[in-house]
Amino acid sequence: MRAPEQHATRTTALLPVGSPASVRRYLLLLARRHRAGFGTAVGLHAVGAAAGLVGPWVLGEVVQNLSTGSTDAYITRAVLFYLAALLVQSLFTGLSRLRGGILGEEILADLREDFLVRSVALPPGVLERAGTGDLVSRATTDVDRLATTVRDAVPELSVAVVSLVLMLGALFATSPLLAVTALIGTPIIACGCRWYFRRAPQAYRDESAAYAAINTVLAETVDAGHTVEALRLGPERVELTDRRIGQWVDWSRYTLWLRANVFFPSIDFPYALSLVATLTLGGVYTLHGWTTPGQLTTGVLYAQMLTGPIDLILRWYDEIQVGQASMARLVGVREIPDPETDEGLRPQGREVRADRVRFGYREGADVLHGISLDVAPGARIALVGPSGAGKSTLGRLLAGIYTPRAGEVTLGGAALSGMPPERVRSEVALVNQEHHVFVGTLRDNLRLARPDADDQELRGALDAVDADHWFDALPDGLDTAVGSGGSQLTPPQAQQLALARLVLADPHTLVLDEATSLLDPRAARHLERSLAKVLDGRTVVAIAHRLHTAHDADLIAVVEDGRITEHGTHDALLTADRAYAALWQSWRSDGT
Amino acid sequence: MPLARIPLPDPGSPDLRSPGRFLAWLARSQRRGQWMSMLWGTLFLGCRSAVPFCIGAGIQAVVEHRRGELWAAGAAALALGVLQTVASSLWHRQAVWNWIHAAAQTRQLVARQASELGSGLVRRIATGEMVAVSSGDVEKIGWFVETSSRCAAALTTWLGLSAVVLYREPRLGLAVLLGVPLLAVAVWPLLGPLERRYTRQRELGGKAAELAADTVAGLRVLRGIGGEQLFLDRYRAASQQVRRAAVRTARTSSLMQAQQLLLPGLFILGVTWYGARLVVSGDIGVGELVAVYGAGASLAWPLMLIGETAESWTAARVAAARAVRVLSVTRDDRPTPDTMADTPTETAPTDTAPLSAPERSDLHDPVTGLTAAAGRLTAVVCGDPDQAGALAARLGGHVTGGADPGAGEPSATLGGRELDRLPLAAARTAVLVHDKDPVLLSGTLAELFDVPRSGAVDPGRALAAACADDVLAALLDASPDAGGDPMRARITERGRSLSGGQRQRLALARALVVDPPVLVLDEPTSAVDSHTESRIAAGIAELRRGRSTVVLATSPLLLDRADQVVLIQDGRVAARGTHRELMHDEPRYRAVVTRETTEDQVTA
């Protein structure tokens, strides 16, 4: 049977994935942090597992004695000894599981917290380009997968390895001859494993991708219910779901074939063979007097027990690989370099200046071609131009989020890219259509802009953006839970919240990018009043979609194809009678 | 052994009277699979339980120096081993297939339900619930359906083994017969606390994951304004809470581990002890003692399977309850072809006569008095913003994103026929409402345009009219495997990789491709810059020439292209005319459209 065709496209990761070397380095770091805990857990388990080997040995002794004619008294002693071993085994195994559990949870907490610590310090430019989707899936899916690995796979596997080693030791101690005989099936198992583990990991990854794809389709159908209905896509969505199920089933059939038709038989049959060999050949050894009936009994029972840990190892080996992939994705964020910044660099003044700036997202494909622009303190500049002309990119350069490939963007004479992001943002803020409302209280959502602000100041900020009318209607005031799961703020309210944060953060320069464009234009008007209050007294660079925004600006720059093609006041541009003037005329086509 | 075909050509109509009945229905619809799994399972477990008897016989033969019997015992063990290998493979294959069958069948049902409910979904059930059924719940449902046949195999094996031992040695047989249920039940006292602690841990874990996802999703805000430490501290606290809860779970589960070693261990010990005394008294040989020990140990498998079934039942009951809830929801706002014949509701008697020539019929809204002439481009400006959404909903016979703001109001009429009394498909075919929040479904661009359409407008023309050239370039940039063909470029979920304006233009192009007799566009260019908007306005006017189109808008660039502009004030039509006429003669219109404030008007 051949692997099905690849359906789900493997998306290209925008954020790096950790190399094997860096994963190893990180694991070493964790191992060093938790060395003592790991040692205790393994030690406890070793005692428990050793006690678990007593049963077959006692039975062997009993068989030996009974076959030579023994008495009740001996049996009682043996049973008591067995009982003691059973108690030790239960107690120590339980304790080792507990220690292992505590240790695992410590490691997991470290992993997820380390990841978030690194994530919240990522350079703004990286976030802007890579988006946050990949990061969110690392913070949730990968952390979750790793939890399974750490909670189940790592302990099961370590336990199995320890048990296997002890068991083999006990088998050799019983009779080296029997031990060698019991290992007769090993080469077949080794071949089967080699074959299987070459194909399985990728097949499982593809299977789970195909499985997730079914859900994606369904989640979209549900999410887009109104669109699906309006466009009459219902039957097509059903058909698509069935097709995705079919693709998943193809993969499942393949992995099932790998396991049921090849892998399991290549394990199960050698097991049976080993057992039969130990019994019959061992029986022959005993008949020849090379081993005793007691040794034979113990040996056969050990040989039978060997399947336990080997099964566990094979079962959890896959899981470890899944965990490793997730680990690489978590460690990956540690590899993103921080840009070199100079703590001592401070702006002298508030003038923002772009000097012959060139910038591109890819090598050899510039989006901006040598743009120069001066923004005087307190000035309002509107950037207008068609979509894709580079307005937003220019805005991000002026806000210090991207570093120009050539040329320089300076604030008060100091290069924005040379200053740490924490300093840049106290001077310049980018306001875009993203108005994230964090899960938590309204207070949390405001205080992030100024952690030391008291309630009076927070209320003042809400008043300043005209949010007081809905804020006063909230049952719990600043303690109202908002964000997903809490009270839902409407998009205009969320936008006002974002503006209130700006009032608190108080940067002197703002870059506005489509700040109100995603809103219902009918609600935008009220919001613009709030915005006007925030803008008061600050330097503003506005990426204008609506011409009335441009009209109100002190200066207008028309951006086309990555260049500034027109530049001047509204009246000057009308007089120049070029692209801007033509557009303005059609907009104000009232015949006056 | 052939396996059932999946996906099922028809997932059938489930028994939704209770979660238990639903699970039973699922099991019944794969009856053959259930029997086969039980059969292979019994064979496998039976072989496993029989092996210790061969070992016993072999050792007995050795003790008694009977070489022939030793070889016979070995041969029997080998035969059992081969049989067990085959049974194991077939059992695994069938059991997993049963799981897949149940999970796929449930998902097929949910998918059909989702597309059936359409826009009615949002109002009737939380969408999250539906996704939860399809993601986590189907796995639990499948797990139970799978384990139920495994459990049947385990029970058969236990009874079979008891019967064999009972026949040979009544007291030992009785011990096996009673011991297994006793051991299975012994775990239950700990299951309750474990379940509770685990649920608590899961809740806290979910909360922490949500906090992490939320913090990371809003990271651009945090990095742009500040507050990282605040959110980091909050997450640390949540993460440590998870750790403590998980350690509490680990305490219970390690206790359970110890118990699961101790109790079966004591059982085997007891049985072996009794066996040893029988050897001393000469009733059985040492070989049989070894067999007794081995058979006792082999009971671990059925025991484990019975425990697993109990566990899966607990999980599946909750999951099946949710599935039943989701699958039981029906649409209440529309007559459906099934129900309209026998149960016409009083509020909306169905109008089943076919709609003739929708492209030559006027669209009329009784609430505002708006009439959009057939074949013309009508623009509507609403003085009161809140009414625009309700108007759009009425014009389509009620379909909008999210809650329907026009619910309860009479719907619009097309050629005199009330749209919400027509069968759903007929109404949606005649009028397409392109609302403010159309969703881009993920897939290739070609798939995006694969919608029911008239065929008169090809995607290329629609994309050109919507000025989407730069969108194509952006899509191609992000899809290196498209090989430069924009139609093979991929759109991610909800078009998240695109900007708001780019998404809006792609969605507009999709609506234009459908080319419906009547197209209602609600603010189709609100996120687009003025340069592009003016070109789109021209594109729409050109492409929809001769077709009925209604645009709800406030931008002069769009309004100027309309054949007729209607101003709605205080819920009624207030003025009509072309854009230029209204700008000239209607101050209320000018105020809405140019967004002039009073000061502007003074200085102007």
Chai-1 contact restraints between the chains, C-beta under 6 A:
chainA,res_idxA,chainB,res_idxB,connection_type,confidence,min_distance_angstrom,max_distance_angstrom,comment,restraint_id
A,L59,B,Y293,contact,1.0,0.0,6.0,A-B,restraint_1
A,V62,B,A276,contact,1.0,0.0,6.0,A-B,restraint_2
A,V63,B,V286,contact,1.0,0.0,6.0,A-B,restraint_3
A,L66,B,V279,contact,1.0,0.0,6.0,A-B,restraint_4
A,L66,B,V286,contact,1.0,0.0,6.0,A-B,restraint_5
A,S67,B,V63,contact,1.0,0.0,6.0,A-B,restraint_6
A,S67,B,V286,contact,1.0,0.0,6.0,A-B,restraint_7
A,D72,B,V280,contact,1.0,0.0,6.0,A-B,restraint_8
A,I75,B,A276,contact,1.0,0.0,6.0,A-B,restraint_9
A,V79,B,W273,contact,1.0,0.0,6.0,A-B,restraint_10
A,Y82,B,L269,contact,1.0,0.0,6.0,A-B,restraint_11
A,L86,B,G265,contact,1.0,0.0,6.0,A-B,restraint_12
A,Q89,B,L261,contact,1.0,0.0,6.0,A-B,restraint_13
A,S90,B,A258,contact,1.0,0.0,6.0,A-B,restraint_14
A,S90,B,L261,contact,1.0,0.0,6.0,A-B,restraint_15
A,S90,B,L262,contact,1.0,0.0,6.0,A-B,restraint_16
A,T93,B,L261,contact,1.0,0.0,6.0,A-B,restraint_17
A,G94,B,S254,contact,1.0,0.0,6.0,A-B,restraint_18
A,G94,B,Q257,contact,1.0,0.0,6.0,A-B,restraint_19
A,G94,B,A258,contact,1.0,0.0,6.0,A-B,restraint_20
A,R97,B,S254,contact,1.0,0.0,6.0,A-B,restraint_21
A,R97,B,Q257,contact,1.0,0.0,6.0,A-B,restraint_22
A,L98,B,A250,contact,1.0,0.0,6.0,A-B,restraint_23
A,L98,B,S254,contact,1.0,0.0,6.0,A-B,restraint_24
A,G101,B,A250,contact,1.0,0.0,6.0,A-B,restraint_25
A,I102,B,V247,contact,1.0,0.0,6.0,A-B,restraint_26
A,E105,B,R243,contact,1.0,0.0,6.0,A-B,restraint_27
A,E105,B,A246,contact,1.0,0.0,6.0,A-B,restraint_28
A,E105,B,V247,contact,1.0,0.0,6.0,A-B,restraint_29
A,A109,B,S239,contact,1.0,0.0,6.0,A-B,restraint_30
A,A109,B,R243,contact,1.0,0.0,6.0,A-B,restraint_31
A,R112,B,S239,contact,1.0,0.0,6.0,A-B,restraint_32
A,E113,B,R236,contact,1.0,0.0,6.0,A-B,restraint_33
A,E113,B,S239,contact,1.0,0.0,6.0,A-B,restraint_34
A,L116,B,A212,contact,1.0,0.0,6.0,A-B,restraint_35
A,L116,B,Y235,contact,1.0,0.0,6.0,A-B,restraint_36
A,S119,B,V216,contact,1.0,0.0,6.0,A-B,restraint_37
A,V120,B,E228,contact,1.0,0.0,6.0,A-B,restraint_38
A,V120,B,L232,contact,1.0,0.0,6.0,A-B,restraint_39
A,P124,B,R223,contact,1.0,0.0,6.0,A-B,restraint_40
A,L127,B,L219,contact,1.0,0.0,6.0,A-B,restraint_41
A,L127,B,R220,contact,1.0,0.0,6.0,A-B,restraint_42
A,T132,B,V216,contact,1.0,0.0,6.0,A-B,restraint_43
A,T132,B,A217,contact,1.0,0.0,6.0,A-B,restraint_44
A,T132,B,L219,contact,1.0,0.0,6.0,A-B,restraint_45
A,L135,B,V216,contact,1.0,0.0,6.0,A-B,restraint_46
A,V136,B,A213,contact,1.0,0.0,6.0,A-B,restraint_47
A,V136,B,V216,contact,1.0,0.0,6.0,A-B,restraint_48
A,V136,B,A217,contact,1.0,0.0,6.0,A-B,restraint_49
A,A139,B,A212,contact,1.0,0.0,6.0,A-B,restraint_50
A,A139,B,A213,contact,1.0,0.0,6.0,A-B,restraint_51
A,A139,B,V216,contact,1.0,0.0,6.0,A-B,restraint_52
A,T140,B,A209,contact,1.0,0.0,6.0,A-B,restraint_53
A,T140,B,A213,contact,1.0,0.0,6.0,A-B,restraint_54
A,N215,B,S134,contact,1.0,0.0,6.0,A-B,restraint_55
A,N215,B,S135,contact,1.0,0.0,6.0,A-B,restraint_56
A,L218,B,A111,contact,1.0,0.0,6.0,A-B,restraint_57
A,L218,B,S134,contact,1.0,0.0,6.0,A-B,restraint_58
A,A219,B,V131,contact,1.0,0.0,6.0,A-B,restraint_59
A,E220,B,L441,contact,1.0,0.0,6.0,A-B,restraint_60
A,T221,B,A114,contact,1.0,0.0,6.0,A-B,restraint_61
A,T221,B,S115,contact,1.0,0.0,6.0,A-B,restraint_62
A,V222,B,A114,contact,1.0,0.0,6.0,A-B,restraint_63
A,V222,B,T127,contact,1.0,0.0,6.0,A-B,restraint_64
A,V222,B,M130,contact,1.0,0.0,6.0,A-B,restraint_65
A,V222,B,V131,contact,1.0,0.0,6.0,A-B,restraint_66
A,A224,B,V439,contact,1.0,0.0,6.0,A-B,restraint_67
A,G225,B,G118,contact,1.0,0.0,6.0,A-B,restraint_68
A,G225,B,S119,contact,1.0,0.0,6.0,A-B,restraint_69
A,G225,B,L121,contact,1.0,0.0,6.0,A-B,restraint_70
A,G225,B,V122,contact,1.0,0.0,6.0,A-B,restraint_71
A,H226,B,S119,contact,1.0,0.0,6.0,A-B,restraint_72
A,H226,B,V399,contact,1.0,0.0,6.0,A-B,restraint_73
A,H226,B,G401,contact,1.0,0.0,6.0,A-B,restraint_74
A,T227,B,P438,contact,1.0,0.0,6.0,A-B,restraint_75
A,T227,B,V439,contact,1.0,0.0,6.0,A-B,restraint_76
A,V228,B,G118,contact,1.0,0.0,6.0,A-B,restraint_77
A,E229,B,G118,contact,1.0,0.0,6.0,A-B,restraint_78
A,E229,B,S119,contact,1.0,0.0,6.0,A-B,restraint_79
A,E229,B,V399,contact,1.0,0.0,6.0,A-B,restraint_80
A,A230,B,V399,contact,1.0,0.0,6.0,A-B,restraint_81
A,A230,B,L432,contact,1.0,0.0,6.0,A-B,restraint_82
A,A230,B,V433,contact,1.0,0.0,6.0,A-B,restraint_83
A,L231,B,V451,contact,1.0,0.0,6.0,A-B,restraint_84
A,R232,B,R428,contact,1.0,0.0,6.0,A-B,restraint_85
A,R232,B,P452,contact,1.0,0.0,6.0,A-B,restraint_86
A,G234,B,S115,contact,1.0,0.0,6.0,A-B,restraint_87
A,R237,B,S115,contact,1.0,0.0,6.0,A-B,restraint_88
A,V238,B,A111,contact,1.0,0.0,6.0,A-B,restraint_89
A,V238,B,R112,contact,1.0,0.0,6.0,A-B,restraint_90
A,V238,B,S115,contact,1.0,0.0,6.0,A-B,restraint_91
A,T241,B,A111,contact,1.0,0.0,6.0,A-B,restraint_92
A,D242,B,P7,contact,1.0,0.0,6.0,A-B,restraint_93
A,I245,B,P7,contact,1.0,0.0,6.0,A-B,restraint_94
A,I245,B,A104,contact,1.0,0.0,6.0,A-B,restraint_95
A,G246,B,P7,contact,1.0,0.0,6.0,A-B,restraint_96
A,V249,B,I6,contact,1.0,0.0,6.0,A-B,restraint_97
A,S252,B,I100,contact,1.0,0.0,6.0,A-B,restraint_98
A,L256,B,R93,contact,1.0,0.0,6.0,A-B,restraint_99
A,L256,B,V96,contact,1.0,0.0,6.0,A-B,restraint_100
A,A260,B,S89,contact,1.0,0.0,6.0,A-B,restraint_101
A,A260,B,H92,contact,1.0,0.0,6.0,A-B,restraint_102
A,A260,B,R93,contact,1.0,0.0,6.0,A-B,restraint_103
A,F264,B,S88,contact,1.0,0.0,6.0,A-B,restraint_104
A,F264,B,S89,contact,1.0,0.0,6.0,A-B,restraint_105
A,P265,B,T85,contact,1.0,0.0,6.0,A-B,restraint_106
A,P265,B,S89,contact,1.0,0.0,6.0,A-B,restraint_107
A,D268,B,T85,contact,1.0,0.0,6.0,A-B,restraint_108
A,D268,B,S88,contact,1.0,0.0,6.0,A-B,restraint_109
A,F269,B,T85,contact,1.0,0.0,6.0,A-B,restraint_110
A,A272,B,G81,contact,1.0,0.0,6.0,A-B,restraint_111
A,V276,B,G74,contact,1.0,0.0,6.0,A-B,restraint_112
A,V276,B,A77,contact,1.0,0.0,6.0,A-B,restraint_113
A,V276,B,L78,contact,1.0,0.0,6.0,A-B,restraint_114
A,L279,B,I55,contact,1.0,0.0,6.0,A-B,restraint_115
A,L279,B,G58,contact,1.0,0.0,6.0,A-B,restraint_116
A,L279,B,G74,contact,1.0,0.0,6.0,A-B,restraint_117
A,T280,B,G74,contact,1.0,0.0,6.0,A-B,restraint_118
A,G283,B,G58,contact,1.0,0.0,6.0,A-B,restraint_119
A,G283,B,V62,contact,1.0,0.0,6.0,A-B,restraint_120
A,G283,B,L70,contact,1.0,0.0,6.0,A-B,restraint_121
A,T286,B,V62,contact,1.0,0.0,6.0,A-B,restraint_122
A,P293,B,V62,contact,1.0,0.0,6.0,A-B,restraint_123
A,P293,B,V63,contact,1.0,0.0,6.0,A-B,restraint_124
A,T297,B,I59,contact,1.0,0.0,6.0,A-B,restraint_125
A,T297,B,V290,contact,1.0,0.0,6.0,A-B,restraint_126
A,V300,B,I55,contact,1.0,0.0,6.0,A-B,restraint_127
A,P386,B,H531,contact,1.0,0.0,6.0,A-B,restraint_128
A,P386,B,T532,contact,1.0,0.0,6.0,A-B,restraint_129
A,S387,B,D470,contact,1.0,0.0,6.0,A-B,restraint_130
A,S387,B,G501,contact,1.0,0.0,6.0,A-B,restraint_131
A,S387,B,D529,contact,1.0,0.0,6.0,A-B,restraint_132
A,S387,B,T532,contact,1.0,0.0,6.0,A-B,restraint_133
A,G388,B,D470,contact,1.0,0.0,6.0,A-B,restraint_134
A,R425,B,G224,contact,1.0,0.0,6.0,A-B,restraint_135
A,L430,B,G224,contact,1.0,0.0,6.0,A-B,restraint_136
A,Q433,B,G500,contact,1.0,0.0,6.0,A-B,restraint_137
A,H436,B,G218,contact,1.0,0.0,6.0,A-B,restraint_138
A,H436,B,V221,contact,1.0,0.0,6.0,A-B,restraint_139
A,F438,B,D214,contact,1.0,0.0,6.0,A-B,restraint_140
A,F438,B,G218,contact,1.0,0.0,6.0,A-B,restraint_141
A,V439,B,D214,contact,1.0,0.0,6.0,A-B,restraint_142
A,L448,B,G227,contact,1.0,0.0,6.0,A-B,restraint_143
A,L448,B,L230,contact,1.0,0.0,6.0,A-B,restraint_144
A,A449,B,I225,contact,1.0,0.0,6.0,A-B,restraint_145
A,A449,B,G226,contact,1.0,0.0,6.0,A-B,restraint_146
A,P451,B,L230,contact,1.0,0.0,6.0,A-B,restraint_147
A,R501,B,I225,contact,1.0,0.0,6.0,A-B,restraint_148
A,A505,B,I225,contact,1.0,0.0,6.0,A-B,restraint_149
A,S517,B,A527,contact,1.0,0.0,6.0,A-B,restraint_150
A,L518,B,G500,contact,1.0,0.0,6.0,A-B,restraint_151
A,L518,B,A527,contact,1.0,0.0,6.0,A-B,restraint_152
A,P521,B,S526,contact,1.0,0.0,6.0,A-B,restraint_153
A,P521,B,T554,contact,1.0,0.0,6.0,A-B,restraint_154
A,R522,B,P385,contact,1.0,0.0,6.0,A-B,restraint_155
A,H545,B,D529,contact,1.0,0.0,6.0,A-B,restraint_156
A,L547,B,S530,contact,1.0,0.0,6.0,A-B,restraint_157
A,H548,B,R595,contact,1.0,0.0,6.0,A-B,restraint_158
A,L583,B,S530,contact,1.0,0.0,6.0,A-B,restraint_159
A,S586,B,S534,contact,1.0,0.0,6.0,A-B,restraint_160
A,W587,B,P556,contact,1.0,0.0,6.0,A-B,restraint_161
A,W587,B,L557,contact,1.0,0.0,6.0,A-B,restraint_162
A,S589,B,D560,contact,1.0,0.0,6.0,A-B,restraint_163
A,D590,B,M583,contact,1.0,0.0,6.0,A-B,restraint_164
A,G591,B,R580,contact,1.0,0.0,6.0,A-B,restraint_165
A,G591,B,H584,contact,1.0,0.0,6.0,A-B,restraint_166
